[in-house]
Amino acid sequence: MSDDTTPAAEPPVAPPAAPPARTPLPPYLLAFPGPLRDRLVAAVLSGEKVSTTGLLAEYQAEDEELPPVGERYALIDSAGEEVAVLEVTEVRVLRLGDVDLQHARDEGEGHTSVARWRADHERFWHGEEMREAMGDPEFVVDDATEVVAERFRVVEVR
């Protein structure tokens, strides 16, 4: 009688499963690539910037829907890299003349008055890059211009 003490072979261990592929998020772009975008992205990442303002006309020109509350986006830096995931928490369409001081402050750019906030935004909206994006070299805003005021929160930093 033989005594077989050879241990039974264990079944091979499967490698850990790869995490499920994440569905790509739509990009969240602040300004145009360059120093302004870099400052705005840094303000978002630091928690200073929790709101932003866009032109309703820009959404319309690009045939783009307004962002739904609860939607998540990939915040993109000037290098085209995803640096955070943002979740939209509020979207309002209002006249430029109706933007309030709280919204201006929440943009995280150090504005202490609506007048200063508006002057900076008008400089951007009346700039060559924005006019080119709008397809109108004479584009201007006034009190009646409709803007999209968004609030968001950072849900993940990459």
C-alpha beads as a LAMMPS data file, in Angstrom:
LAMMPS data file: protein, C-alpha beads

158 atoms
157 bonds

1 atom types
1 bond types

-500.0 500.0 xlo xhi
-500.0 500.0 ylo yhi
-500.0 500.0 zlo zhi

Masses

1 110.0

Atoms # bond

1 1 1 0.000 0.000 0.000
2 1 1 1.418 3.332 -0.953
3 1 1 0.868 6.540 0.881
4 1 1 0.448 9.420 -1.599
5 1 1 1.340 12.553 0.295
6 1 1 1.667 14.768 -2.763
7 1 1 -0.668 17.700 -2.224
8 1 1 -3.437 18.085 -4.729
9 1 1 -2.801 20.857 -7.242
10 1 1 -4.762 23.993 -6.468
11 1 1 -6.771 25.544 -9.255
12 1 1 -5.023 28.550 -10.810
13 1 1 -5.910 31.868 -9.245
14 1 1 -7.512 34.239 -11.712
15 1 1 -6.022 37.722 -11.870
16 1 1 -8.162 40.394 -10.253
17 1 1 -10.861 41.687 -12.526
18 1 1 -10.194 45.073 -14.071
19 1 1 -12.484 47.789 -12.767
20 1 1 -15.415 48.431 -15.067
21 1 1 -14.635 51.004 -17.727
22 1 1 -15.930 54.405 -16.770
23 1 1 -18.244 56.017 -19.258
24 1 1 -16.472 59.133 -20.514
25 1 1 -17.934 62.279 -19.049
26 1 1 -18.718 65.314 -21.164
27 1 1 -16.056 68.017 -20.858
28 1 1 -16.540 71.066 -18.645
29 1 1 -14.574 73.896 -20.208
30 1 1 -13.960 77.190 -18.443
31 1 1 -12.875 80.010 -20.763
32 1 1 -10.370 79.199 -23.516
33 1 1 -7.108 77.288 -22.943
34 1 1 -4.468 79.539 -21.414
35 1 1 -3.825 81.597 -18.294
36 1 1 -7.493 82.420 -17.601
37 1 1 -8.562 78.775 -17.789
38 1 1 -5.629 77.819 -15.571
39 1 1 -6.702 80.362 -12.916
40 1 1 -10.343 79.264 -13.086
41 1 1 -9.492 75.560 -12.820
42 1 1 -7.217 76.296 -9.838
43 1 1 -10.067 78.241 -8.194
44 1 1 -12.419 75.272 -8.690
45 1 1 -9.888 72.835 -7.250
46 1 1 -9.277 75.087 -4.228
47 1 1 -13.016 75.377 -3.556
48 1 1 -13.111 79.125 -4.210
49 1 1 -15.070 78.804 -7.459
50 1 1 -18.468 77.112 -7.172
51 1 1 -20.328 78.954 -9.929
52 1 1 -19.822 80.154 -13.465
53 1 1 -21.679 82.197 -16.035
54 1 1 -22.082 81.535 -19.734
55 1 1 -24.056 83.145 -22.512
56 1 1 -27.353 81.568 -23.470
57 1 1 -26.553 82.668 -27.046
58 1 1 -23.424 80.494 -26.969
59 1 1 -25.484 77.419 -26.060
60 1 1 -27.890 78.285 -28.862
61 1 1 -25.096 78.910 -31.407
62 1 1 -23.604 75.496 -30.608
63 1 1 -27.067 73.842 -30.545
64 1 1 -26.216 72.653 -27.043
65 1 1 -28.703 71.859 -24.287
66 1 1 -28.355 73.519 -20.908
67 1 1 -26.669 71.229 -18.396
68 1 1 -29.199 69.324 -16.310
69 1 1 -28.946 69.493 -12.529
70 1 1 -27.205 66.355 -11.283
71 1 1 -25.201 65.867 -14.479
72 1 1 -21.499 65.143 -14.010
73 1 1 -18.733 66.579 -16.159
74 1 1 -14.971 66.230 -16.495
75 1 1 -13.268 69.533 -15.684
76 1 1 -10.594 70.061 -18.346
77 1 1 -7.415 72.084 -17.856
78 1 1 -5.464 73.991 -20.510
79 1 1 -3.442 70.876 -21.356
80 1 1 -6.655 69.030 -22.207
81 1 1 -6.405 66.791 -19.127
82 1 1 -9.303 65.792 -16.873
83 1 1 -8.503 67.240 -13.460
84 1 1 -11.786 66.767 -11.593
85 1 1 -15.352 65.577 -11.843
86 1 1 -17.974 68.263 -11.290
87 1 1 -21.670 67.848 -10.585
88 1 1 -24.068 70.604 -11.611
89 1 1 -26.222 71.617 -8.639
90 1 1 -28.181 74.575 -10.078
91 1 1 -28.840 76.145 -13.471
92 1 1 -30.610 79.482 -13.907
93 1 1 -31.234 81.568 -17.013
94 1 1 -31.430 85.261 -16.185
95 1 1 -30.715 88.657 -17.620
96 1 1 -27.130 89.856 -17.282
97 1 1 -28.495 92.901 -15.462
98 1 1 -29.988 90.590 -12.803
99 1 1 -26.801 88.773 -11.747
100 1 1 -26.384 89.302 -8.003
101 1 1 -23.365 89.816 -5.782
102 1 1 -23.510 86.311 -4.279
103 1 1 -23.208 84.739 -7.709
104 1 1 -20.349 87.093 -8.597
105 1 1 -18.502 86.192 -5.381
106 1 1 -19.114 82.467 -5.852
107 1 1 -17.273 82.602 -9.182
108 1 1 -14.126 82.668 -7.051
109 1 1 -12.309 85.388 -8.950
110 1 1 -12.156 87.868 -6.069
111 1 1 -14.959 90.143 -7.227
112 1 1 -16.333 92.324 -4.448
113 1 1 -18.947 94.042 -6.600
114 1 1 -21.238 93.076 -9.443
115 1 1 -19.832 96.006 -11.449
116 1 1 -16.285 94.591 -11.242
117 1 1 -17.528 91.067 -12.047
118 1 1 -19.448 92.388 -15.043
119 1 1 -16.534 94.457 -16.357
120 1 1 -14.281 91.365 -16.294
121 1 1 -16.927 89.216 -17.987
122 1 1 -17.655 91.833 -20.632
123 1 1 -13.950 92.018 -21.409
124 1 1 -13.997 88.247 -21.980
125 1 1 -17.303 88.165 -23.904
126 1 1 -16.262 91.086 -26.107
127 1 1 -12.836 89.544 -26.768
128 1 1 -11.695 88.307 -30.143
129 1 1 -11.828 84.600 -29.187
130 1 1 -15.424 84.815 -27.959
131 1 1 -16.570 86.880 -30.910
132 1 1 -14.995 84.316 -33.219
133 1 1 -16.674 81.471 -31.308
134 1 1 -19.998 83.312 -31.594
135 1 1 -19.429 83.925 -35.312
136 1 1 -20.082 87.646 -34.820
137 1 1 -17.186 90.131 -34.836
138 1 1 -19.497 92.829 -33.444
139 1 1 -21.008 90.733 -30.615
140 1 1 -21.790 92.727 -27.463
141 1 1 -23.748 92.109 -24.285
142 1 1 -26.083 94.442 -22.392
143 1 1 -28.431 94.280 -19.396
144 1 1 -30.989 92.252 -21.371
145 1 1 -28.511 89.600 -22.563
146 1 1 -29.569 86.224 -21.203
147 1 1 -26.910 84.344 -19.296
148 1 1 -26.725 80.866 -17.814
149 1 1 -25.702 80.935 -14.159
150 1 1 -24.494 77.525 -13.026
151 1 1 -23.517 76.209 -9.630
152 1 1 -21.485 73.041 -9.229
153 1 1 -19.553 70.985 -6.742
154 1 1 -16.383 68.952 -7.065
155 1 1 -17.119 65.267 -6.510
156 1 1 -13.687 63.869 -7.427
157 1 1 -10.220 65.256 -7.996
158 1 1 -8.105 63.311 -10.479

Bonds

1 1 1 2
2 1 2 3
3 1 3 4
4 1 4 5
5 1 5 6
6 1 6 7
7 1 7 8
8 1 8 9
9 1 9 10
10 1 10 11
11 1 11 12
12 1 12 13
13 1 13 14
14 1 14 15
15 1 15 16
16 1 16 17
17 1 17 18
18 1 18 19
19 1 19 20
20 1 20 21
21 1 21 22
22 1 22 23
23 1 23 24
24 1 24 25
25 1 25 26
26 1 26 27
27 1 27 28
28 1 28 29
29 1 29 30
30 1 30 31
31 1 31 32
32 1 32 33
33 1 33 34
34 1 34 35
35 1 35 36
36 1 36 37
37 1 37 38
38 1 38 39
39 1 39 40
40 1 40 41
41 1 41 42
42 1 42 43
43 1 43 44
44 1 44 45
45 1 45 46
46 1 46 47
47 1 47 48
48 1 48 49
49 1 49 50
50 1 50 51
51 1 51 52
52 1 52 53
53 1 53 54
54 1 54 55
55 1 55 56
56 1 56 57
57 1 57 58
58 1 58 59
59 1 59 60
60 1 60 61
61 1 61 62
62 1 62 63
63 1 63 64
64 1 64 65
65 1 65 66
66 1 66 67
67 1 67 68
68 1 68 69
69 1 69 70
70 1 70 71
71 1 71 72
72 1 72 73
73 1 73 74
74 1 74 75
75 1 75 76
76 1 76 77
77 1 77 78
78 1 78 79
79 1 79 80
80 1 80 81
81 1 81 82
82 1 82 83
83 1 83 84
84 1 84 85
85 1 85 86
86 1 86 87
87 1 87 88
88 1 88 89
89 1 89 90
90 1 90 91
91 1 91 92
92 1 92 93
93 1 93 94
94 1 94 95
95 1 95 96
96 1 96 97
97 1 97 98
98 1 98 99
99 1 99 100
100 1 100 101
101 1 101 102
102 1 102 103
103 1 103 104
104 1 104 105
105 1 105 106
106 1 106 107
107 1 107 108
108 1 108 109
109 1 109 110
110 1 110 111
111 1 111 112
112 1 112 113
113 1 113 114
114 1 114 115
115 1 115 116
116 1 116 117
117 1 117 118
118 1 118 119
119 1 119 120
120 1 120 121
121 1 121 122
122 1 122 123
123 1 123 124
124 1 124 125
125 1 125 126
126 1 126 127
127 1 127 128
128 1 128 129
129 1 129 130
130 1 130 131
131 1 131 132
132 1 132 133
133 1 133 134
134 1 134 135
135 1 135 136
136 1 136 137
137 1 137 138
138 1 138 139
139 1 139 140
140 1 140 141
141 1 141 142
142 1 142 143
143 1 143 144
144 1 144 145
145 1 145 146
146 1 146 147
147 1 147 148
148 1 148 149
149 1 149 150
150 1 150 151
151 1 151 152
152 1 152 153
153 1 153 154
154 1 154 155
155 1 155 156
156 1 156 157
157 1 157 158
